[in-house]
Amino acid sequence: MTETQHNSLYDMSLPSPVYFPSISSVKTQLAPLEYVRILLHLSDVYPFFLISAYDIANASNGKGNIIQEHIDDAISNGIKVVMDSGNYESYWKTSNWNQEEFHSVLSKSSCSMAFCYDNQLPPQDTNKHKEIVLSNWEEDKKHSNGNVLIPIIHGTKESIPELCQHIARETQSLIVAVPERRLGDGMIERAYTVAKIRLALNENGKYTKLHLLGTGNPISIAVYSVMGADSFDGLEWCQTVVDPETAYLFHLSQADLFWNKGSYGNEDLPFILKTLAHNLEFYSSWMRNLQDAICSDTAIEFCESRFSPNVFSKISKSLHWRKSS
């Protein structure tokens, strides 16, 4: 695939920053097929989502084919769908899942983008780590069916900036991905690591987008966006309920305390559907306003207006934020 083709595939006017609600069979209440159906039903509210290749391959009773048909319909209707490598699900289910199985799903998929097959326990030797990532990248390209491929980079907070820089340079990928948990022990430390990754990527002389895996907390999304991240995915949209006034996340069973703060409060819908609609409506507004703030260089002001005073004070002082004005 030429770089021009690569660019045309990725530049489908994806906003930045953007959040992809994740679908997974791990730590969720519904089966992946049901989440896909809900997201398609609510696509006018939120036209993005991420799904796991593992869940497509391991869906029972032919449901994997139905999921893929829904993905095809979603793509044809302008919904942006990202496919995950499936190693997250296989790890938590202690299930065998290899690159060949991933390829069997990837080669048949019409998804907008796909994460490369990743090694969740990479060697400590940085050079060997680079070789593994690049080898997986090359193998996945052979089966990518024209999908934009995103390398996933594990490692430590110390090694990840240089690893990202090297992998981005060698693959010429327009986007690289890092699991949020690899960035440090707390949000402040992780935010500093994001800034270091952004600096390292920019030293390549071209803009490479940074995706954070497992980041769905609205406050974290905003902070990491200020520090240089571009896209995110996470399960928070279906594991918790958000209070639109504070952007704090609460237990899913408390959803009925917040329904009156959105458009779906009076809708006659099942509990879970009303809750997910409420959450997606919030994420749509939150991300749209954050995108506008990033474009106008007022992202810090956005955070100040939306975070509680104590939270904003702690973050802004720790990260040495200075407002644009």
Backbone as numpy.savetxt, mean C-alpha at the origin, in Angstrom:
# Nx Ny Nz CAx CAy CAz Cx Cy Cz
10.49 -5.33 -21.78 9.65 -4.14 -21.78 10.53 -2.89 -21.78
10.25 -1.97 -22.68 11.05 -0.75 -22.73 10.64 0.18 -21.61
11.53 1.17 -21.32 11.21 2.13 -20.26 9.99 2.95 -20.63
9.82 3.23 -21.95 8.65 4.00 -22.38 7.36 3.23 -22.10
7.38 1.91 -22.40 6.21 1.08 -22.10 5.96 1.04 -20.60
7.03 0.92 -19.86 6.93 0.86 -18.40 6.26 2.12 -17.86
6.71 3.27 -18.37 6.13 4.54 -17.92 4.66 4.64 -18.28
4.31 4.22 -19.49 2.92 4.35 -19.91 2.00 3.49 -19.06
2.53 2.34 -18.62 1.71 1.47 -17.78 1.51 2.07 -16.40
2.58 2.64 -15.85 2.44 3.17 -14.50 1.72 4.50 -14.48
1.98 5.35 -15.47 1.42 6.70 -15.44 -0.03 6.69 -15.89
-0.86 6.03 -15.11 -2.30 6.02 -15.37 -2.95 7.07 -14.48
-2.25 8.17 -14.32 -2.73 9.28 -13.50 -3.03 8.86 -12.07
-2.21 7.96 -11.55 -2.34 7.61 -10.14 -2.03 8.84 -9.30
-2.89 9.18 -8.37 -2.59 10.32 -7.50 -1.42 9.99 -6.58
-0.82 11.01 -6.03 0.26 10.81 -5.06 0.12 11.83 -3.95
0.12 11.35 -2.71 0.19 9.96 -2.28 -1.14 9.23 -2.48
-1.06 7.90 -2.49 -2.27 7.09 -2.68 -2.24 5.92 -1.71
-3.42 5.56 -1.22 -3.56 4.43 -0.30 -4.38 3.35 -0.97
-3.86 2.11 -0.93 -4.57 0.96 -1.47 -5.14 0.12 -0.32
-6.45 0.07 -0.13 -7.02 -0.85 0.86 -6.63 -2.29 0.52
-6.05 -2.99 1.48 -5.60 -4.36 1.24 -6.71 -5.35 1.48
-6.68 -6.42 0.68 -7.56 -7.57 0.88 -6.66 -8.74 1.26
-7.03 -9.45 2.32 -6.22 -10.58 2.77 -7.10 -11.59 3.49
-6.66 -12.84 3.46 -7.34 -13.88 4.23 -6.80 -13.98 5.65
-5.83 -13.12 5.99 -5.20 -13.14 7.30 -5.70 -11.97 8.14
-6.15 -12.27 9.36 -6.56 -11.26 10.34 -7.71 -10.38 9.84
-8.63 -10.97 9.10 -9.80 -10.24 8.61 -11.05 -11.08 8.86
-12.22 -10.45 8.75 -13.47 -11.12 9.09 -14.10 -11.85 7.92
-13.89 -11.35 6.71 -14.54 -11.91 5.54 -13.53 -12.61 4.63
-14.05 -13.42 3.72 -13.19 -14.05 2.72 -12.79 -13.02 1.68
-11.62 -13.20 1.03 -11.17 -12.24 0.02 -12.21 -11.94 -1.06
-12.93 -12.95 -1.51 -13.94 -12.73 -2.54 -14.99 -11.73 -2.08
-15.40 -11.81 -0.81 -16.41 -10.89 -0.30 -15.88 -9.46 -0.25
-14.61 -9.31 0.13 -14.02 -7.96 0.14 -13.92 -7.40 -1.27
-13.56 -8.25 -2.23 -13.50 -7.78 -3.62 -14.87 -7.29 -4.06
-15.90 -8.02 -3.74 -17.27 -7.63 -4.14 -17.67 -6.31 -3.48
-17.30 -6.15 -2.21 -17.63 -4.91 -1.51 -16.89 -3.73 -2.15
-15.62 -3.91 -2.44 -14.85 -2.82 -3.03 -15.35 -2.47 -4.43
-15.77 -3.47 -5.18 -16.35 -3.18 -6.49 -17.67 -2.42 -6.33
-18.45 -2.82 -5.34 -19.73 -2.15 -5.07 -19.51 -0.69 -4.67
-18.38 -0.43 -4.00 -18.09 0.92 -3.52 -17.00 1.61 -4.35
-16.81 1.16 -5.57 -15.73 1.70 -6.40 -15.92 3.18 -6.73
-17.16 3.66 -6.70 -17.37 5.08 -6.93 -16.88 5.91 -5.75
-16.76 5.26 -4.58 -16.22 5.93 -3.40 -14.71 5.83 -3.38
-14.18 4.63 -3.70 -12.74 4.41 -3.61 -12.29 3.41 -4.67
-11.66 3.88 -5.77 -11.35 3.01 -6.91 -9.95 2.41 -6.89
-9.48 1.98 -5.73 -8.16 1.35 -5.61 -8.26 0.18 -4.64
-7.51 -0.88 -4.89 -7.34 -1.91 -3.87 -6.17 -2.81 -4.20
-5.74 -3.57 -3.18 -4.63 -4.53 -3.31 -5.14 -5.90 -2.91
-4.70 -6.93 -3.63 -5.08 -8.29 -3.33 -3.87 -9.20 -3.44
-3.89 -10.30 -2.71 -2.77 -11.23 -2.65 -2.88 -12.33 -3.69
-1.76 -12.61 -4.36 -1.72 -13.73 -5.29 -1.98 -15.05 -4.57
-1.52 -15.14 -3.34 -1.74 -16.35 -2.54 -3.24 -16.61 -2.36
-3.99 -15.56 -2.06 -5.42 -15.73 -1.81 -6.18 -16.09 -3.08
-5.70 -15.61 -4.21 -6.33 -15.99 -5.48 -6.07 -17.47 -5.75
-4.81 -17.88 -5.55 -4.44 -19.26 -5.85 -5.07 -20.26 -4.90
-5.30 -19.85 -3.66 -5.77 -20.78 -2.63 -7.25 -20.63 -2.30
-7.96 -19.83 -3.05 -9.41 -19.73 -2.84 -10.06 -21.07 -3.18
-11.02 -21.47 -2.39 -11.64 -22.79 -2.56 -12.77 -22.77 -3.58
-13.07 -23.94 -4.09 -14.25 -24.16 -4.96 -14.30 -23.22 -6.16
-13.15 -23.02 -6.77 -13.12 -22.22 -7.98 -13.30 -20.73 -7.76
-13.28 -20.29 -6.50 -13.49 -18.86 -6.22 -12.32 -18.00 -6.70
-11.15 -18.62 -6.86 -10.02 -17.86 -7.38 -10.30 -17.35 -8.79
-10.95 -18.17 -9.60 -11.31 -17.74 -10.95 -12.33 -16.61 -10.91
-13.24 -16.68 -9.94 -14.24 -15.61 -9.81 -13.56 -14.31 -9.39
-12.60 -14.42 -8.44 -11.86 -13.22 -8.03 -11.15 -12.61 -9.23
-10.51 -13.45 -10.03 -9.79 -12.93 -11.19 -10.74 -12.28 -12.19
-11.92 -12.85 -12.36 -12.92 -12.23 -13.24 -13.33 -10.87 -12.72
-13.51 -10.76 -11.41 -13.84 -9.47 -10.81 -12.71 -8.46 -11.00
-11.46 -8.94 -10.87 -10.32 -8.05 -11.10 -10.32 -7.55 -12.54
-10.58 -8.44 -13.48 -10.65 -8.04 -14.88 -11.72 -6.97 -15.09
-12.88 -7.17 -14.47 -13.95 -6.18 -14.58 -13.54 -4.86 -13.95
-12.86 -4.95 -12.81 -12.41 -3.74 -12.12 -11.45 -2.95 -13.00
-10.48 -3.64 -13.57 -9.49 -2.97 -14.43 -10.17 -2.32 -15.62
-11.11 -3.03 -16.24 -11.80 -2.48 -17.41 -12.64 -1.27 -17.06
-12.99 -1.12 -15.77 -13.79 0.03 -15.33 -12.94 1.11 -14.67
-11.63 1.02 -14.86 -10.75 2.09 -14.40 -10.28 1.99 -12.97
-10.58 0.88 -12.30 -10.11 0.68 -10.92 -8.66 0.21 -10.97
-7.83 0.76 -10.11 -6.42 0.39 -10.06 -6.24 -0.73 -9.04
-5.76 -1.87 -9.50 -5.60 -3.05 -8.66 -4.14 -3.44 -8.60
-3.63 -3.62 -7.39 -2.25 -4.07 -7.18 -2.28 -5.49 -6.63
-1.39 -6.34 -7.15 -1.29 -7.71 -6.65 -0.05 -7.85 -5.77
-0.26 -8.40 -4.58 0.85 -8.67 -3.68 1.42 -10.05 -3.98
2.66 -10.27 -3.55 3.36 -11.51 -3.86 2.77 -12.73 -3.17
2.06 -12.52 -2.06 1.46 -13.63 -1.32 2.28 -14.14 -0.17
3.49 -13.62 0.01 4.34 -14.12 1.09 3.86 -13.71 2.48
3.10 -12.63 2.56 2.52 -12.23 3.86 1.56 -13.31 4.34
0.65 -13.73 3.47 -0.33 -14.75 3.85 0.33 -16.09 4.13
1.27 -16.49 3.29 1.92 -17.79 3.49 2.72 -17.81 4.78
3.29 -16.65 5.17 4.05 -16.57 6.41 3.14 -16.81 7.61
2.01 -16.11 7.66 1.12 -16.23 8.81 0.39 -17.56 8.84
0.22 -18.17 7.69 -0.46 -19.46 7.65 0.53 -20.63 7.66
1.82 -20.30 7.78 2.89 -21.31 7.74 2.63 -22.30 6.61
2.34 -21.74 5.46 1.99 -22.54 4.30 3.08 -22.43 3.24
3.31 -23.51 2.51 4.27 -23.47 1.43 3.75 -22.60 0.29
4.60 -21.75 -0.21 4.24 -20.84 -1.30 5.55 -20.43 -1.97
5.70 -20.75 -3.22 6.97 -20.48 -3.89 6.79 -19.56 -5.09
7.90 -19.20 -5.68 7.87 -18.23 -6.77 7.14 -18.78 -7.99
7.25 -20.08 -8.22 6.56 -20.67 -9.37 5.04 -20.56 -9.21
4.56 -20.77 -7.98 3.13 -20.63 -7.73 2.69 -19.19 -7.91
3.53 -18.27 -7.46 3.24 -16.85 -7.68 3.15 -16.56 -9.17
4.08 -17.11 -9.95 4.08 -16.87 -11.39 2.82 -17.40 -12.06
2.30 -18.50 -11.55 1.09 -19.07 -12.15 -0.09 -18.11 -12.05
-0.11 -17.29 -10.99 -1.16 -16.29 -10.83 -0.79 -15.02 -11.60
0.45 -14.59 -11.46 0.90 -13.35 -12.10 0.72 -13.39 -13.61
1.02 -14.53 -14.22 0.98 -14.63 -15.68 -0.44 -14.52 -16.24
-1.43 -14.77 -15.38 -2.83 -14.72 -15.83 -3.53 -13.43 -15.40
-2.82 -12.58 -14.70 -3.47 -11.42 -14.08 -3.46 -10.21 -14.99
-4.52 -9.43 -14.87 -4.59 -8.15 -15.59 -4.46 -6.98 -14.63
-3.85 -7.24 -13.46 -3.74 -6.18 -12.46 -2.89 -5.02 -12.98
-3.09 -3.84 -12.38 -2.37 -2.65 -12.82 -0.88 -2.75 -12.50
-0.57 -3.25 -11.31 0.81 -3.40 -10.85 0.90 -4.65 -9.99
2.11 -5.15 -9.81 2.33 -6.32 -8.97 3.64 -6.18 -8.22
3.62 -6.57 -6.95 4.86 -6.62 -6.19 5.63 -7.88 -6.55
6.94 -7.76 -6.63 7.76 -8.91 -6.94 7.77 -9.90 -5.79
8.13 -11.13 -6.10 8.28 -12.15 -5.09 9.43 -11.75 -4.17
9.19 -11.79 -2.87 10.17 -11.27 -1.93 10.60 -12.31 -0.91
11.79 -12.13 -0.40 12.35 -12.98 0.65 12.19 -12.25 1.97
11.30 -12.74 2.84 11.02 -12.03 4.09 12.13 -12.19 5.12
13.04 -13.13 4.90 14.18 -13.32 5.80 15.46 -13.28 4.96
15.81 -12.11 4.46 16.97 -12.02 3.57 18.27 -12.19 4.34
19.34 -12.53 3.64 20.64 -12.65 4.31 21.13 -11.31 4.82
21.94 -11.35 5.87 22.49 -10.11 6.42 23.52 -9.49 5.49
24.15 -10.32 4.68 25.12 -9.81 3.71 24.39 -8.97 2.65
24.74 -7.70 2.58 24.01 -6.78 1.71 24.14 -7.16 0.24
25.30 -7.59 -0.18 25.50 -7.95 -1.59 24.66 -9.17 -1.97
24.59 -10.16 -1.09 23.76 -11.32 -1.35 22.28 -10.93 -1.38
21.92 -10.00 -0.50 20.54 -9.51 -0.47 20.18 -8.86 -1.81
21.07 -8.03 -2.30 20.83 -7.38 -3.59 20.66 -8.40 -4.70
21.50 -9.43 -4.69 21.44 -10.46 -5.73 20.09 -11.18 -5.72
19.57 -11.46 -4.52 18.29 -12.15 -4.41 17.16 -11.29 -4.97
17.14 -10.02 -4.58 16.08 -9.12 -5.05 16.12 -9.00 -6.57
17.32 -8.82 -7.13 17.46 -8.64 -8.57 17.14 -9.94 -9.32
17.51 -11.08 -8.73 17.19 -12.36 -9.36 15.69 -12.59 -9.40
15.01 -12.30 -8.30 13.55 -12.43 -8.27 12.90 -11.50 -9.28
13.43 -10.29 -9.37 12.92 -9.30 -10.34 13.00 -9.84 -11.76
14.16 -10.40 -12.12 14.36 -10.91 -13.47 13.42 -12.08 -13.77
13.25 -12.97 -12.80 12.36 -14.11 -13.00 10.91 -13.66 -13.11
10.50 -12.72 -12.27 9.12 -12.25 -12.30 8.80 -11.54 -13.62
9.78 -10.84 -14.18 9.55 -10.14 -15.45 9.13 -11.10 -16.55
9.64 -12.32 -16.50 9.33 -13.29 -17.54 7.86 -13.72 -17.51
7.20 -13.48 -16.39 5.82 -13.94 -16.20 4.86 -12.79 -15.90
5.33 -11.57 -16.11 4.57 -10.42 -15.61 3.38 -10.02 -16.47
3.28 -10.58 -17.68 2.11 -10.29 -18.52 1.93 -8.79 -18.76
3.05 -8.06 -18.79 2.98 -6.62 -19.03 2.68 -5.78 -17.82
2.52 -6.41 -16.64 2.23 -5.65 -15.43 3.47 -4.89 -14.97
3.26 -3.73 -14.39 4.35 -2.99 -13.77 4.78 -3.75 -12.52
6.07 -4.05 -12.40 6.60 -4.81 -11.27 7.26 -3.89 -10.25
7.00 -4.18 -8.99 7.53 -3.37 -7.90 8.40 -4.25 -7.01
9.70 -4.05 -6.98 10.53 -4.84 -6.07 10.27 -4.49 -4.61
10.24 -5.52 -3.77 10.09 -5.35 -2.32 11.45 -5.53 -1.68
11.81 -4.61 -0.81 13.13 -4.62 -0.18 12.98 -4.73 1.32
13.49 -5.81 1.89 13.53 -5.99 3.33 14.91 -5.55 3.82
15.18 -5.70 5.08 16.47 -5.30 5.61 16.31 -4.60 6.94
17.30 -3.84 7.32 17.26 -3.06 8.56 17.12 -1.59 8.23
16.78 -0.81 9.25 16.65 0.63 9.01 17.96 1.24 8.56
19.07 0.60 8.94 20.38 1.12 8.51 20.69 0.76 7.06
20.29 -0.43 6.62 20.67 -0.89 5.28 19.68 -0.53 4.19
18.43 -0.29 4.57 17.38 -0.13 3.56 17.59 1.06 2.62
18.03 2.23 3.09 18.21 3.34 2.14 19.15 3.00 0.97
20.30 2.40 1.28 21.24 2.06 0.22 20.72 0.93 -0.64
20.02 -0.04 -0.02 19.43 -1.12 -0.79 18.40 -0.59 -1.79
17.56 0.32 -1.33 16.55 0.91 -2.22 17.21 1.65 -3.38
18.23 2.41 -3.06 18.94 3.16 -4.09 19.52 2.22 -5.14
20.16 1.14 -4.70 20.79 0.20 -5.63 19.74 -0.51 -6.48
18.69 -1.03 -5.84 17.67 -1.78 -6.58 16.94 -0.88 -7.57
16.66 0.35 -7.17 15.99 1.28 -8.08 16.89 1.58 -9.28
18.16 1.74 -9.03 19.10 2.05 -10.11 19.26 0.87 -11.07
19.35 -0.34 -10.52 19.59 -1.51 -11.35 18.35 -1.93 -12.14
17.19 -1.81 -11.55 15.96 -2.24 -12.22 15.32 -1.14 -13.05
15.67 0.11 -12.74 15.01 1.27 -13.35 13.50 1.25 -13.09
13.13 0.59 -12.01 11.71 0.57 -11.64 11.26 1.97 -11.24
10.02 2.28 -11.56 9.48 3.59 -11.20 9.03 3.65 -9.76
9.02 2.49 -9.08 8.57 2.46 -7.69 9.22 1.27 -6.99
9.63 1.47 -5.75 10.15 0.38 -4.92 9.33 0.35 -3.64
9.30 -0.83 -3.00 8.46 -1.01 -1.81 9.28 -1.51 -0.63
8.90 -1.04 0.56 9.55 -1.44 1.81 8.45 -1.70 2.85
8.52 -2.80 3.60 7.56 -2.99 4.69 7.78 -1.94 5.78
6.71 -1.33 6.25 6.86 -0.29 7.27 7.58 -0.82 8.52
7.32 -2.05 8.87 7.91 -2.59 10.11 9.43 -2.64 10.05
10.00 -2.58 8.84 11.45 -2.63 8.68 12.11 -1.27 8.91
11.33 -0.23 9.08 11.88 1.13 9.12 12.33 1.57 10.50
11.99 0.82 11.54 12.36 1.22 12.89 11.32 0.79 13.89
11.52 1.19 15.14 10.65 0.71 16.23 9.41 1.57 16.47
9.44 2.82 16.12 8.30 3.70 16.34 8.11 4.62 15.15
7.01 5.36 15.15 6.70 6.17 13.98 7.74 7.25 13.72
8.28 7.86 14.76 9.28 8.91 14.57 10.53 8.33 13.92
11.00 7.22 14.45 12.19 6.57 13.87 11.91 6.13 12.43
10.74 5.61 12.20 10.37 5.18 10.85 10.30 6.37 9.89
9.79 7.48 10.38 9.71 8.68 9.54 11.10 9.15 9.12
12.05 9.09 10.03 13.42 9.46 9.70 14.00 8.51 8.65
13.68 7.22 8.76 14.17 6.26 7.77 13.56 6.54 6.40
12.28 6.89 6.37 11.64 7.26 5.10 12.39 8.43 4.46
12.74 9.42 5.26 13.47 10.57 4.73 14.83 10.15 4.17
15.50 9.22 4.84 16.79 8.74 4.35 16.64 7.96 3.04
15.57 7.17 2.95 15.31 6.45 1.70 15.05 7.44 0.57
14.23 8.45 0.85 13.93 9.44 -0.18 15.20 10.13 -0.66
16.07 10.51 0.25 17.33 11.16 -0.13 18.18 10.22 -0.98
18.26 8.95 -0.58 19.06 7.98 -1.32 18.49 7.76 -2.73
17.18 7.64 -2.83 16.56 7.45 -4.14 16.79 8.65 -5.04
16.66 9.83 -4.49 16.84 11.04 -5.29 18.26 11.19 -5.82
19.22 10.60 -5.11 20.60 10.68 -5.56 20.84 9.91 -6.86
19.88 9.08 -7.25 19.99 8.38 -8.54 19.74 9.30 -9.72
19.23 10.51 -9.47 19.04 11.47 -10.54 17.69 11.39 -11.22
16.79 10.55 -10.73 15.43 10.48 -11.26 14.51 10.18 -10.08
13.25 10.52 -10.23 12.33 10.32 -9.12 11.78 8.90 -9.14
12.04 8.16 -8.08 11.49 6.83 -7.89 10.51 6.88 -6.74
9.31 6.40 -6.97 8.31 6.44 -5.91 8.61 5.38 -4.85
8.19 5.68 -3.63 8.40 4.79 -2.50 7.06 4.33 -1.96
6.86 3.02 -1.94 5.64 2.42 -1.40 5.95 1.79 -0.05
5.08 2.02 0.93 5.22 1.40 2.24 4.15 0.32 2.41
4.62 -0.90 2.63 3.72 -2.04 2.82 3.23 -2.08 4.26
1.94 -2.29 4.43 1.38 -2.43 5.78 1.16 -1.12 6.49
0.99 -0.05 5.75 0.75 1.27 6.34 -0.65 1.73 5.97
-1.58 1.66 6.94 -2.94 2.10 6.67 -3.49 3.05 7.70
-2.67 3.39 8.70 -3.11 4.36 9.69 -3.08 5.76 9.07
-4.18 6.51 9.11 -4.22 7.80 8.43 -3.14 8.78 8.90
-2.86 8.81 10.20 -1.84 9.73 10.71 -0.48 9.32 10.20
-0.18 8.03 10.21 1.09 7.55 9.69 1.23 7.86 8.20
0.16 7.65 7.45 0.20 7.95 6.01 0.58 9.41 5.78
-0.04 10.31 6.53 0.25 11.73 6.36 1.69 12.06 6.72
2.16 11.53 7.84 3.53 11.82 8.29 4.55 11.29 7.29
4.38 10.05 6.87 5.33 9.46 5.93 5.28 10.15 4.57
4.12 10.66 4.19 4.02 11.42 2.94 4.84 12.69 3.02
4.77 13.38 4.14 5.58 14.59 4.33 7.06 14.25 4.21
7.44 13.08 4.72 8.86 12.69 4.75 9.35 12.08 3.44
8.44 11.82 2.48 8.91 11.38 1.17 8.33 10.11 0.61
7.37 9.48 1.29 6.72 8.28 0.74 5.59 8.68 -0.20
5.24 7.77 -1.11 4.28 8.10 -2.16 3.03 7.24 -2.18
3.12 6.01 -1.71 1.95 5.14 -1.74 2.01 4.14 -0.59
0.84 3.59 -0.27 0.69 2.78 0.93 -0.37 1.72 0.70
-0.29 0.65 1.50 -1.40 -0.29 1.57 -1.50 -0.79 3.00
-2.70 -1.22 3.39 -2.89 -1.70 4.75 -4.29 -2.25 4.94
-4.46 -2.99 6.02 -5.73 -3.64 6.34 -6.60 -2.84 7.29
-6.14 -1.68 7.72 -6.89 -0.91 8.71 -8.32 -0.60 8.26
-8.53 -0.43 6.98 -9.86 -0.09 6.46 -10.90 -1.15 6.78
-10.44 -2.42 6.94 -11.39 -3.50 7.23 -11.18 -4.13 8.59
-10.17 -3.69 9.34 -9.92 -4.22 10.67 -10.41 -3.30 11.78
-10.57 -2.02 11.46 -10.91 -1.01 12.46 -11.97 -0.08 11.89
-12.42 0.86 12.71 -13.28 1.93 12.24 -12.60 3.25 12.57
-12.72 4.21 11.67 -12.04 5.49 11.84 -13.02 6.55 12.34
-12.54 7.37 13.26 -13.28 8.56 13.68 -12.85 9.69 12.76
-13.73 10.18 11.89 -13.33 11.21 10.93 -12.84 12.51 11.56
-13.27 12.78 12.77 -12.89 14.04 13.41 -11.44 14.03 13.89
-10.96 12.87 14.29 -9.61 12.78 14.86 -8.65 11.95 14.03
-9.17 11.15 13.09 -8.39 10.18 12.31 -7.86 9.06 13.18
-8.40 8.90 14.40 -8.02 7.79 15.26 -8.80 6.56 14.85
-8.19 5.39 15.03 -8.82 4.12 14.68 -9.31 3.42 15.94
-10.51 2.84 15.84 -11.13 2.16 16.97 -11.50 0.73 16.58
-11.86 -0.05 17.59 -12.25 -1.44 17.36 -13.45 -1.49 16.42
-13.46 -2.49 15.55 -14.51 -2.60 14.55 -15.90 -2.66 15.18
-16.01 -3.24 16.37 -17.31 -3.36 17.03 -17.87 -2.01 17.48
-17.03 -0.97 17.47 -17.47 0.37 17.88 -17.89 1.23 16.69
-18.04 0.61 15.53 -18.33 1.36 14.32 -19.61 2.19 14.42
-20.61 1.64 15.10 -21.89 2.34 15.17 -21.80 3.65 15.95
-20.70 3.88 16.65 -20.51 5.16 17.34 -20.13 6.28 16.38
-19.72 5.92 15.15 -19.18 6.92 14.24 -19.94 7.03 12.92
-20.94 6.18 12.71 -21.65 6.20 11.44 -22.28 7.55 11.13
-22.70 8.28 12.16 -23.40 9.54 11.91 -22.47 10.64 11.41
-21.17 10.33 11.28 -20.21 11.33 10.82 -19.88 11.17 9.34
-20.67 10.39 8.62 -20.46 10.19 7.19 -21.76 10.10 6.44
-21.67 9.83 5.16 -22.85 9.80 4.30 -23.68 8.52 4.45
-23.10 7.49 5.08 -23.77 6.20 5.12 -24.47 5.92 6.45
-24.51 6.91 7.33 -25.08 6.70 8.65 -26.52 6.27 8.65
-27.31 6.78 7.71 -28.73 6.46 7.68 -29.08 5.40 6.64
-28.07 4.85 5.99 -28.33 3.82 4.99 -28.73 2.51 5.66
-29.65 1.79 5.04 -30.10 0.50 5.55 -29.19 -0.58 4.96
-28.02 -0.74 5.60 -27.01 -1.67 5.12 -26.59 -2.60 6.25
-26.06 -3.78 5.92 -25.50 -4.65 6.96 -24.37 -3.93 7.71
-24.15 -4.33 8.96 -23.17 -3.67 9.82 -21.80 -3.54 9.14
-21.29 -4.65 8.61 -19.93 -4.63 8.05 -19.87 -3.76 6.80
-20.90 -3.81 5.95 -20.88 -3.02 4.72 -20.97 -1.53 5.04
-21.81 -1.17 6.01 -21.92 0.24 6.39 -20.60 0.74 6.97
-19.93 -0.12 7.75 -18.66 0.27 8.36 -17.58 0.46 7.31
-17.49 -0.47 6.38 -16.47 -0.36 5.33 -16.74 0.83 4.42
-18.01 1.09 4.13 -18.35 2.27 3.34 -17.96 3.54 4.07
-18.23 3.58 5.37 -17.84 4.71 6.21 -16.32 4.92 6.14
-15.56 3.84 6.29 -14.10 3.95 6.27 -13.58 4.42 4.91
-14.11 3.84 3.85 -13.62 4.20 2.52 -13.96 5.65 2.18
-15.12 6.10 2.63 -15.48 7.50 2.42 -14.47 8.41 3.12
-14.08 8.03 4.34 -13.07 8.81 5.05 -11.74 8.80 4.30
-11.26 7.62 3.90 -9.97 7.54 3.21 -9.98 8.33 1.90
-11.10 8.32 1.21 -11.21 9.09 -0.03 -10.99 10.57 0.25
-11.67 11.09 1.26 -11.52 12.50 1.61 -10.13 12.81 2.15
-9.63 11.95 3.04 -8.32 12.16 3.67 -7.21 12.19 2.61
-7.23 11.23 1.71 -6.17 11.16 0.70 -6.29 12.29 -0.31
-7.50 12.65 -0.68 -7.68 13.75 -1.62 -7.16 15.06 -1.03
-7.48 15.32 0.22 -7.00 16.54 0.86 -5.48 16.51 1.09
-4.95 15.33 1.40 -3.50 15.20 1.56 -2.79 15.40 0.22
-3.35 14.87 -0.84 -2.77 15.08 -2.18 -2.72 16.56 -2.52
-3.81 17.27 -2.24 -3.84 18.71 -2.51 -2.79 19.44 -1.68
-2.65 19.01 -0.42 -1.67 19.66 0.47 -0.24 19.41 0.01
0.04 18.20 -0.44 1.39 17.89 -0.96 1.67 18.74 -2.19
0.69 18.84 -3.09 0.88 19.62 -4.32 1.10 21.10 -4.03
0.45 21.62 -3.00 0.55 23.05 -2.68 1.60 23.34 -1.63
2.37 22.31 -1.25 3.44 22.46 -0.25 2.88 22.94 1.09
1.70 22.43 1.43 1.09 22.78 2.72 0.76 21.52 3.52
1.54 20.45 3.31 1.25 19.19 3.98 1.42 19.30 5.49
2.39 20.09 5.94 2.57 20.25 7.38 1.37 20.98 7.98
0.88 21.98 7.26 -0.32 22.68 7.72 -1.53 21.74 7.74
-1.61 20.84 6.75 -2.68 19.84 6.75 -2.61 19.00 8.03
-1.41 18.54 8.36 -1.24 17.72 9.57 -1.61 18.51 10.82
-1.22 19.75 10.86 -1.53 20.58 12.03 -3.04 20.74 12.20
-3.74 20.86 11.09 -5.19 21.08 11.16 -5.96 19.80 11.47
-5.36 18.64 11.20 -6.08 17.38 11.38 -5.63 16.57 12.58
-4.39 16.72 13.01 -3.92 15.98 14.19 -4.35 16.70 15.46
-4.44 15.97 16.54 -4.66 16.63 17.82 -3.45 17.49 18.15
-3.62 18.57 18.93 -2.49 19.45 19.25 -1.30 18.70 19.87
-1.57 17.78 20.76 -0.49 17.04 21.40 0.27 16.18 20.41
-0.48 15.50 19.54 0.16 14.64 18.54 0.98 15.46 17.56
0.40 16.55 17.06 1.13 17.36 16.10 2.38 17.98 16.74
2.26 18.44 17.97 3.41 19.05 18.65 4.55 18.05 18.78
4.23 16.83 19.19 5.25 15.80 19.35 5.92 15.48 18.02
5.11 15.29 16.98 5.65 14.92 15.68 6.47 16.06 15.08
5.92 17.26 15.08 6.60 18.38 14.42 7.92 18.72 15.11
7.96 18.62 16.43 9.21 18.89 17.15 10.23 17.79 16.92
9.78 16.55 16.95 10.70 15.43 16.78 11.29 15.38 15.37
10.49 15.76 14.37 10.94 15.70 12.98 11.43 17.05 12.45
11.43 18.07 13.32 11.93 19.41 12.97 11.19 20.00 11.77
9.86 19.83 11.81 9.05 20.38 10.73 9.00 21.90 10.80
9.00 22.52 9.63 8.81 23.96 9.52 7.75 24.23 8.47
6.74 24.99 8.84 5.65 25.29 7.90 6.17 26.13 6.75
5.48 26.04 5.61 5.95 26.70 4.39 5.89 28.22 4.49
4.95 28.75 5.25 4.80 30.20 5.34 5.71 30.78 6.42
